[in-house]
Amino acid sequence: MTDKEYREIGKEFLEPIKLISMKIKSLKEDLKHLQSDITTIGAVDYSKERLSGGGTPGGLDRQIVRIESKRDAVHKEIGALIDERETAAEIINQCTTGKTNILLMREYIDGESAKYAKSFTNLGKTQASELKRLGLINVGKFLHETYYPSMYTAKTVKSRTIPNYIGIVRKNHI
């Protein structure tokens, strides 16, 4: 494979990771709204005179359970996104060091711009671009040599290692 092909593999793997930080922030905002909804629905108005009997209306309980279920699903999704992002960070850390590592981590893991990532180094735009290109090539080579060649997302990288791939190949060819 050429360096350009390796760079493309690295870029295809890391580009979706950029969006994870934004998605997590968005989901955290959703959690705030859901918690507010739960508090609002379950609130008791103490300014009104208390009535005996009656109890809590059944619909209210169902609404709270439904909102709590949504909250649990959001927590689960955030956890999965964090796992995916951390897998990508581990790969960057294995493939790069120094300023190259800083550039890739800030841009792809933190979801920041290339300009912002460059601000963490004392590099010029051209030097930073070249280091980023070399870093993407290293990530692409690592993915190509280490993981199932046609699967380059952080979700599949986490679950498909060489031993699993070799086992699948052996089963299919025996």
LOMI-592564 format. One record per residue (C-alpha): residue number from 1; residue in three letters; x, y, z. Coordinates in Angstrom, 2 decimals. Last residue first. Example, Ala and Ser with C-alpha at 12.3 -4.5 7.8 and 13.67 -1.06 7.14 Angstrom:
# residues 2
[2; "Ser"; [13.67; -1.06; 7.14]]
[1; "Ala"; [12.30; -4.50; 7.80]]
//
This chain:
# residues 174
[174; "Ile"; [-10.62; -25.62; 6.70]]
[173; "His"; [-10.58; -22.24; 4.96]]
[172; "Asn"; [-13.53; -20.53; 6.67]]
[171; "Lys"; [-12.70; -21.70; 10.16]]
[170; "Arg"; [-9.01; -20.72; 9.78]]
[169; "Val"; [-9.94; -17.24; 8.52]]
[168; "Ile"; [-12.32; -16.67; 11.44]]
[167; "Gly"; [-9.72; -17.77; 13.98]]
[166; "Ile"; [-7.10; -15.53; 12.37]]
[165; "Tyr"; [-9.48; -12.55; 12.63]]
[164; "Asn"; [-10.19; -13.24; 16.30]]
[163; "Pro"; [-6.46; -13.51; 17.05]]
[162; "Ile"; [-5.85; -10.33; 15.01]]
[161; "Thr"; [-8.28; -8.19; 16.99]]
[160; "Arg"; [-11.86; -7.37; 16.16]]
[159; "Ser"; [-13.86; -5.91; 19.07]]
[158; "Lys"; [-12.12; -2.63; 19.76]]
[157; "Val"; [-11.30; -2.08; 16.12]]
[156; "Thr"; [-14.95; -2.61; 15.28]]
[155; "Lys"; [-16.21; 0.26; 17.43]]
[154; "Ala"; [-13.22; 2.47; 16.54]]
[153; "Thr"; [-14.10; 2.19; 12.87]]
[152; "Tyr"; [-11.65; 0.67; 10.41]]
[151; "Met"; [-13.11; -2.66; 9.33]]
[150; "Ser"; [-11.93; -3.95; 5.95]]
[149; "Pro"; [-8.41; -4.89; 7.04]]
[148; "Tyr"; [-9.26; -6.74; 10.28]]
[147; "Tyr"; [-6.84; -5.17; 12.66]]
[146; "Thr"; [-3.09; -4.99; 13.23]]
[145; "Glu"; [-1.34; -4.37; 9.92]]
[144; "His"; [-3.97; -2.16; 8.30]]
[143; "Leu"; [-4.82; -0.36; 11.51]]
[142; "Phe"; [-1.17; 0.31; 12.33]]
[141; "Lys"; [-0.42; 1.41; 8.77]]
[140; "Gly"; [-3.38; 3.81; 8.83]]
[139; "Val"; [-2.36; 5.25; 12.22]]
[138; "Asn"; [1.20; 5.77; 10.98]]
[137; "Ile"; [-0.04; 7.43; 7.77]]
[136; "Leu"; [-2.33; 9.68; 9.83]]
[135; "Gly"; [0.65; 10.70; 11.96]]
[134; "Leu"; [2.74; 11.46; 8.87]]
[133; "Arg"; [-0.04; 13.69; 7.50]]
[132; "Lys"; [-0.41; 15.42; 10.89]]
[131; "Leu"; [3.34; 16.01; 11.00]]
[130; "Glu"; [3.22; 17.50; 7.48]]
[129; "Ser"; [0.26; 19.73; 8.30]]
[128; "Ala"; [1.95; 20.95; 11.49]]
[127; "Gln"; [5.13; 21.82; 9.58]]
[126; "Thr"; [3.15; 23.70; 6.91]]
[125; "Lys"; [1.07; 25.65; 9.46]]
[124; "Gly"; [4.08; 26.61; 11.57]]
[123; "Leu"; [4.97; 24.66; 14.64]]
[122; "Asn"; [5.32; 25.86; 18.24]]
[121; "Thr"; [2.85; 23.25; 19.43]]
[120; "Phe"; [-0.41; 23.49; 21.36]]
[119; "Ser"; [-1.66; 26.14; 18.89]]
[118; "Lys"; [-1.49; 23.48; 16.13]]
[117; "Ala"; [-4.46; 21.68; 17.71]]
[116; "Tyr"; [-6.48; 24.91; 17.57]]
[115; "Lys"; [-5.65; 25.38; 13.89]]
[114; "Ala"; [-6.49; 21.74; 13.16]]
[113; "Ser"; [-9.90; 22.38; 14.72]]
[112; "Glu"; [-11.04; 20.66; 17.92]]
[111; "Gly"; [-12.86; 17.35; 18.35]]
[110; "Asp"; [-10.95; 16.43; 21.52]]
[109; "Ile"; [-10.03; 12.99; 20.15]]
[108; "Tyr"; [-9.51; 14.03; 16.52]]
[107; "Glu"; [-7.97; 17.49; 16.60]]
[106; "Arg"; [-6.37; 17.59; 20.03]]
[105; "Met"; [-5.17; 13.97; 19.95]]
[104; "Leu"; [-3.87; 14.15; 16.38]]
[103; "Leu"; [-1.83; 17.33; 16.90]]
[102; "Ile"; [-0.52; 16.28; 20.32]]
[101; "Asn"; [0.58; 12.89; 19.01]]
[100; "Thr"; [2.43; 14.48; 16.12]]
[99; "Lys"; [4.02; 16.90; 18.56]]
[98; "Gly"; [5.56; 14.15; 20.63]]
[97; "Thr"; [4.69; 10.55; 19.88]]
[96; "Thr"; [2.56; 8.57; 17.46]]
[95; "Cys"; [1.32; 5.08; 16.70]]
[94; "Gln"; [0.54; 3.60; 20.12]]
[93; "Asn"; [-0.87; 6.87; 21.47]]
[92; "Ile"; [-3.05; 7.30; 18.38]]
[91; "Ile"; [-4.36; 3.74; 18.85]]
[90; "Glu"; [-5.11; 4.33; 22.52]]
[89; "Ala"; [-6.93; 7.57; 21.65]]
[88; "Ala"; [-9.08; 5.72; 19.09]]
[87; "Thr"; [-10.08; 3.15; 21.70]]
[86; "Glu"; [-10.80; 5.98; 24.14]]
[85; "Arg"; [-13.18; 7.63; 21.64]]
[84; "Glu"; [-15.10; 4.40; 21.09]]
[83; "Asp"; [-15.36; 3.74; 24.84]]
[82; "Ile"; [-16.55; 7.32; 25.41]]
[81; "Leu"; [-19.20; 6.87; 22.73]]
[80; "Ala"; [-20.43; 3.64; 24.33]]
[79; "Gly"; [-20.66; 5.29; 27.75]]
[78; "Ile"; [-22.56; 8.26; 26.32]]
[77; "Glu"; [-25.02; 5.86; 24.68]]
[76; "Lys"; [-25.61; 4.03; 27.98]]
[75; "His"; [-26.21; 7.28; 29.85]]
[74; "Val"; [-28.67; 8.34; 27.13]]
[73; "Ala"; [-30.52; 5.02; 27.42]]
[72; "Asp"; [-30.74; 5.44; 31.21]]
[71; "Arg"; [-32.22; 8.92; 30.78]]
[70; "Lys"; [-34.77; 7.59; 28.29]]
[69; "Ser"; [-35.82; 4.95; 30.84]]
[68; "Glu"; [-36.07; 7.64; 33.51]]
[67; "Ile"; [-38.37; 9.61; 31.19]]
[66; "Arg"; [-40.61; 6.59; 30.63]]
[65; "Val"; [-40.67; 5.74; 34.37]]
[64; "Ile"; [-41.59; 9.35; 35.20]]
[63; "Gln"; [-44.35; 9.40; 32.60]]
[62; "Arg"; [-45.76; 6.07; 33.82]]
[61; "Asp"; [-45.85; 7.31; 37.41]]
[60; "Leu"; [-47.69; 10.46; 36.36]]
[59; "Gly"; [-50.24; 8.48; 34.36]]
[58; "Gly"; [-51.16; 6.43; 37.43]]
[57; "Pro"; [-52.25; 9.51; 39.40]]
[56; "Thr"; [-50.57; 9.71; 42.77]]
[55; "Gly"; [-52.79; 9.20; 45.79]]
[54; "Gly"; [-56.52; 9.97; 45.81]]
[53; "Gly"; [-57.01; 10.07; 49.55]]
[52; "Ser"; [-56.88; 13.28; 51.53]]
[51; "Leu"; [-56.54; 16.61; 49.77]]
[50; "Arg"; [-53.77; 19.00; 50.71]]
[49; "Glu"; [-54.48; 22.70; 50.22]]
[48; "Lys"; [-52.39; 24.26; 47.50]]
[47; "Ser"; [-49.15; 26.17; 48.07]]
[46; "Tyr"; [-47.25; 22.91; 48.56]]
[45; "Asp"; [-47.34; 22.08; 44.84]]
[44; "Val"; [-45.60; 18.73; 44.61]]
[43; "Ala"; [-43.06; 18.17; 41.88]]
[42; "Gly"; [-42.79; 14.74; 40.26]]
[41; "Ile"; [-43.49; 15.98; 36.74]]
[40; "Thr"; [-41.19; 18.97; 37.10]]
[39; "Thr"; [-38.33; 16.99; 38.67]]
[38; "Ile"; [-38.55; 14.30; 35.98]]
[37; "Asp"; [-38.67; 16.96; 33.25]]
[36; "Ser"; [-35.64; 18.74; 34.73]]
[35; "Gln"; [-33.75; 15.46; 34.78]]
[34; "Leu"; [-34.72; 14.89; 31.13]]
[33; "His"; [-33.60; 18.38; 30.17]]
[32; "Lys"; [-30.25; 18.00; 31.92]]
[31; "Leu"; [-29.77; 14.60; 30.30]]
[30; "Asp"; [-30.43; 16.09; 26.85]]
[29; "Glu"; [-27.66; 18.62; 27.52]]
[28; "Lys"; [-25.37; 15.73; 28.38]]
[27; "Leu"; [-26.37; 14.10; 25.08]]
[26; "Ser"; [-25.34; 17.23; 23.16]]
[25; "Lys"; [-21.99; 17.40; 24.93]]
[24; "Ile"; [-21.43; 13.69; 24.15]]
[23; "Lys"; [-22.33; 14.26; 20.48]]
[22; "Met"; [-19.88; 17.15; 20.22]]
[21; "Ser"; [-17.10; 15.07; 21.77]]
[20; "Ile"; [-17.96; 12.17; 19.44]]
[19; "Leu"; [-17.89; 14.25; 16.26]]
[18; "Lys"; [-14.11; 14.17; 15.92]]
[17; "Ile"; [-14.18; 10.37; 16.24]]
[16; "Pro"; [-15.94; 10.16; 12.86]]
[15; "Glu"; [-12.80; 11.60; 11.19]]
[14; "Leu"; [-10.38; 9.20; 12.91]]
[13; "Phe"; [-10.92; 5.92; 11.04]]
[12; "Glu"; [-11.40; 7.44; 7.60]]
[11; "Lys"; [-8.33; 9.63; 8.23]]
[10; "Gly"; [-6.13; 6.70; 9.19]]
[9; "Ile"; [-7.29; 4.66; 6.19]]
[8; "Glu"; [-6.78; 7.68; 3.93]]
[7; "Arg"; [-3.25; 8.18; 5.27]]
[6; "Tyr"; [-2.48; 4.50; 4.63]]
[5; "Glu"; [-3.69; 4.87; 1.04]]
[4; "Lys"; [-1.59; 8.01; 0.54]]
[3; "Asp"; [1.44; 6.29; 2.07]]
[2; "Thr"; [1.08; 3.58; -0.57]]
[1; "Met"; [0.00; 0.00; 0.00]]
//
